[in-house]
Amino acid sequence: MKMDLPLNIDFTGKVVVITGAGGVLCGTMAKAFAQAGAKVAALDLNEDRVGKLSEECKADGYICEGYKANVLEHEALEEVHAKVLKDLGPCDILINGAGGNNPRATTDNEYQHEASDGQKTFFDLDTAGVDFVFKLNFQGTLIPTQVFAKDMVERKSGTILNISSMNAYIPLTKIPAYSAAKAGVSNFTQWLATHFAGTGIRCNAIAPGFLVSNQNRALLFNEDGTPTARSHKILSGTPMGRFVDSEELLGGVFFLCDDKAASAITGVVLPIDAGFAAYSGV
């Protein structure tokens, strides 16, 4: 099914590699780039999801190949890179979308003084869980860039787009590791932009606001479909009073990935948050 794309940008001939493409956000991006003419390599640890994504795109006449990939395994990712080179060609655009949180790195209470017996507090956070969240989000951005940006350096052209979060600006309660890891992604985006500035490679990021995804659905909605207390707090702090839809990210994504429209833009993190960052709460 065709999407109503927000910008009329032609990515024909471009090879777009997207990690985390088995999820809602990056799956939507994969479909959009394919519809815009790109040759898409959809990478995810869940092979079934990217396989289905590939089939759907091909059924609509687009080019999209699905690959099982673990963004934390450098050697295995090099093997995927070789397959992408053979199937589609060298990478022009890399979207580092793999990431996420883990319950082991999450507290049960928002404030320590409100903690009750049996709750997992800050002092009970699992070190291995915190380490996993940092690896998934930070190294899961670093390693794919090491692997696929080589194509760009060789041709002195390319675009890297990282997925940060509004948590990188102001951390949310309960998720200290995820917030800190995404702050690291934003910082790393600026570092990469500077490091690659003389090679023709631009590196930017988007910071999505609150979206409903497979990972956070249980936190935002009760089993009967009604919003949770956390949802109410989020929406009361969002001037537009609603969650962001995954397709609403596409305008910013397309703009930042277009070498003509954003030729002088590198090292920025673009919030797409329905006004959340602009609101003081008063």
Legacy VTK file of the C-alpha trace (Angstrom):
# vtk DataFile Version 3.0
C-alpha trace
ASCII
DATASET POLYDATA
POINTS 282 float
0.000 0.000 0.000
1.372 3.392 -1.011
1.991 6.005 1.651
1.293 9.692 1.211
4.919 10.829 1.286
5.501 14.276 2.809
8.184 15.413 0.353
8.645 14.757 -3.339
12.287 13.683 -3.128
13.647 11.164 -5.608
16.063 8.664 -4.058
16.262 6.536 -7.208
19.535 4.656 -7.373
20.440 5.338 -3.752
21.228 2.362 -1.529
19.679 2.937 1.885
20.712 0.669 4.767
18.336 0.767 7.749
19.031 -1.048 11.009
16.144 -1.875 13.318
13.885 -2.126 10.267
11.769 -4.787 11.950
10.274 -2.131 14.234
7.449 0.307 13.588
9.566 3.448 13.126
12.281 2.098 10.882
9.934 -0.253 9.060
7.935 2.816 8.041
11.142 4.524 6.908
12.135 1.479 4.857
8.810 1.472 3.028
9.014 5.223 2.408
12.520 5.114 0.965
11.591 2.165 -1.230
8.543 4.062 -2.495
10.810 7.045 -3.208
12.916 4.910 -5.524
15.740 3.762 -3.254
17.186 0.288 -3.049
16.595 -0.569 0.606
18.530 -2.986 2.781
16.340 -3.672 5.824
18.384 -5.053 8.727
17.019 -6.507 11.951
17.692 -9.292 14.423
14.166 -10.532 13.673
14.583 -12.111 10.252
10.875 -12.859 9.864
9.874 -9.212 10.227
12.301 -7.861 7.651
11.481 -10.779 5.377
7.817 -9.820 5.491
8.719 -6.163 4.985
10.744 -7.085 1.919
7.893 -9.126 0.471
5.409 -6.284 0.990
7.680 -3.771 -0.735
8.384 -6.095 -3.653
4.665 -6.788 -4.067
4.231 -3.033 -4.614
7.014 -2.998 -7.198
9.762 -1.569 -4.982
13.288 -2.760 -4.161
13.831 -3.937 -0.600
15.911 -6.826 0.699
15.693 -8.102 4.259
18.775 -9.253 6.193
19.135 -10.808 9.620
21.677 -8.676 11.456
22.951 -8.156 14.987
24.272 -4.607 15.220
26.477 -5.581 18.163
28.434 -8.234 16.244
31.022 -6.535 14.059
32.181 -9.617 12.140
28.647 -10.798 11.403
27.704 -7.287 10.276
30.636 -7.305 7.858
29.137 -10.443 6.325
25.800 -8.664 5.925
27.653 -5.734 4.370
29.139 -8.072 1.781
25.662 -9.375 0.931
24.289 -5.849 0.569
27.181 -4.919 -1.733
26.429 -7.940 -3.898
22.645 -7.520 -3.934
22.228 -3.736 -4.041
25.585 -1.975 -4.167
27.555 0.314 -1.826
25.715 2.197 0.911
24.715 5.802 0.184
22.511 6.428 3.215
22.801 4.702 6.595
19.993 5.000 9.125
21.003 3.728 12.558
17.615 2.802 13.947
18.408 -0.201 16.127
17.963 0.571 19.810
15.616 0.285 22.746
15.266 -0.111 26.475
15.287 -3.120 28.807
13.188 -3.770 31.955
16.336 -4.657 33.901
17.498 -1.038 33.477
14.181 0.500 34.524
12.970 1.515 37.981
9.421 0.823 39.186
9.084 4.187 40.923
9.510 7.716 39.575
10.877 9.113 42.855
13.004 7.353 45.437
11.058 8.793 48.404
7.883 7.199 47.002
9.374 3.707 46.749
7.574 0.928 48.559
8.572 -2.578 49.571
8.971 -4.925 46.628
9.577 -2.199 44.061
12.733 -2.119 41.967
14.455 1.118 42.908
17.537 2.876 41.554
19.642 0.803 43.931
18.267 -2.417 42.455
19.062 -1.651 38.801
20.793 -4.589 37.155
24.290 -3.656 35.987
24.140 -6.110 33.115
20.801 -4.662 32.032
22.184 -1.131 32.049
25.224 -2.316 30.092
22.957 -3.969 27.511
20.971 -0.760 26.978
24.145 1.277 26.472
25.567 -1.281 24.071
22.376 -1.593 22.044
21.900 2.136 21.611
25.459 3.460 21.461
27.529 0.591 20.097
24.514 -0.370 17.976
25.059 2.989 16.278
28.853 2.950 16.269
29.422 -0.527 14.810
27.095 -0.240 11.772
28.693 3.137 11.034
32.151 1.547 11.127
30.976 -1.097 8.688
28.848 0.822 6.186
30.455 4.285 6.230
33.530 2.790 4.564
31.532 2.786 1.327
30.900 6.507 1.727
34.504 7.425 2.519
35.703 5.655 -0.606
33.285 7.645 -2.796
33.506 10.899 -0.787
29.736 11.039 -0.491
27.062 9.778 1.852
24.630 10.464 4.654
24.322 9.003 8.142
21.138 9.504 10.148
21.015 8.403 13.767
17.879 7.963 15.864
18.173 9.814 19.149
15.250 10.657 21.438
13.627 13.458 23.382
15.058 11.621 26.403
18.460 12.862 25.266
17.404 16.439 26.068
15.484 15.895 29.293
15.560 12.391 30.821
12.288 10.686 31.584
11.690 9.156 34.980
12.167 5.397 35.395
14.512 4.928 32.395
17.936 6.313 33.350
20.019 4.023 31.134
17.978 4.603 27.988
17.951 8.372 28.507
21.706 8.511 29.067
22.404 6.203 26.135
20.362 8.362 23.757
22.196 11.442 25.027
25.327 9.580 23.990
23.872 9.020 20.521
23.220 12.756 20.132
26.763 13.567 21.227
28.183 10.893 18.940
26.221 12.368 16.037
28.046 15.657 16.489
31.357 13.856 16.816
30.789 11.930 13.589
29.715 15.088 11.761
33.016 16.719 12.690
35.137 13.635 12.071
33.726 13.033 8.572
33.357 16.703 7.588
36.213 16.584 5.083
35.052 13.362 3.418
31.754 14.529 1.928
29.728 12.622 4.544
27.010 14.386 6.531
25.770 13.018 9.854
22.603 14.142 11.600
19.948 12.694 13.886
16.273 12.969 14.634
14.867 12.995 18.160
11.348 11.538 18.004
8.858 12.486 20.645
6.404 10.012 22.062
5.280 7.349 19.620
3.352 4.176 20.263
5.548 1.204 19.350
5.742 -2.491 20.097
8.264 -1.757 22.849
6.267 0.783 24.833
2.642 -0.117 24.118
2.185 -1.848 27.478
3.528 1.233 29.288
1.154 3.598 27.506
-2.081 1.608 27.390
-3.907 -0.730 29.727
-5.128 -4.111 28.526
-8.561 -2.634 27.860
-7.057 0.014 25.572
-7.409 2.957 27.946
-4.388 5.253 28.496
-2.201 4.578 31.530
-1.345 7.229 34.092
2.010 7.642 32.339
0.223 8.355 29.051
-1.829 11.059 30.719
1.342 12.699 32.070
2.991 12.579 28.646
0.043 14.057 26.807
-0.511 16.780 29.402
3.086 17.866 28.779
2.712 17.829 24.995
1.212 21.047 23.572
-0.370 19.242 20.618
-1.974 16.825 23.092
-1.269 13.649 21.155
1.355 11.063 20.314
3.509 11.381 17.191
2.760 8.985 14.337
5.657 7.108 12.744
4.857 8.581 9.315
5.257 12.073 10.769
8.985 11.425 11.077
9.390 11.013 7.327
9.506 14.704 6.407
12.484 15.308 8.694
14.134 12.045 7.655
13.805 12.728 3.936
14.991 16.319 4.331
18.114 15.428 6.315
18.981 12.562 3.961
18.660 14.635 0.776
22.066 15.916 -0.312
20.584 18.843 -2.197
18.071 20.097 0.371
20.365 19.641 3.386
23.777 20.004 1.731
25.146 22.309 4.469
23.416 20.618 7.401
25.502 18.280 9.513
25.760 17.652 13.246
22.177 18.598 14.096
19.608 16.689 16.135
16.102 17.517 14.920
13.260 17.171 17.463
9.998 15.796 16.050
7.954 15.860 19.221
4.569 17.626 18.871
5.977 20.485 20.934
7.078 18.507 24.003
10.500 20.188 24.274
8.981 23.665 23.975
6.582 23.346 26.907
7.625 24.312 30.429
4.586 22.736 32.055
3.048 26.113 32.847
LINES 1 283
282 0 1 2 3 4 5 6 7 8 9 10 11 12 13 14 15 16 17 18 19 20 21 22 23 24 25 26 27 28 29 30 31 32 33 34 35 36 37 38 39 40 41 42 43 44 45 46 47 48 49 50 51 52 53 54 55 56 57 58 59 60 61 62 63 64 65 66 67 68 69 70 71 72 73 74 75 76 77 78 79 80 81 82 83 84 85 86 87 88 89 90 91 92 93 94 95 96 97 98 99 100 101 102 103 104 105 106 107 108 109 110 111 112 113 114 115 116 117 118 119 120 121 122 123 124 125 126 127 128 129 130 131 132 133 134 135 136 137 138 139 140 141 142 143 144 145 146 147 148 149 150 151 152 153 154 155 156 157 158 159 160 161 162 163 164 165 166 167 168 169 170 171 172 173 174 175 176 177 178 179 180 181 182 183 184 185 186 187 188 189 190 191 192 193 194 195 196 197 198 199 200 201 202 203 204 205 206 207 208 209 210 211 212 213 214 215 216 217 218 219 220 221 222 223 224 225 226 227 228 229 230 231 232 233 234 235 236 237 238 239 240 241 242 243 244 245 246 247 248 249 250 251 252 253 254 255 256 257 258 259 260 261 262 263 264 265 266 267 268 269 270 271 272 273 274 275 276 277 278 279 280 281
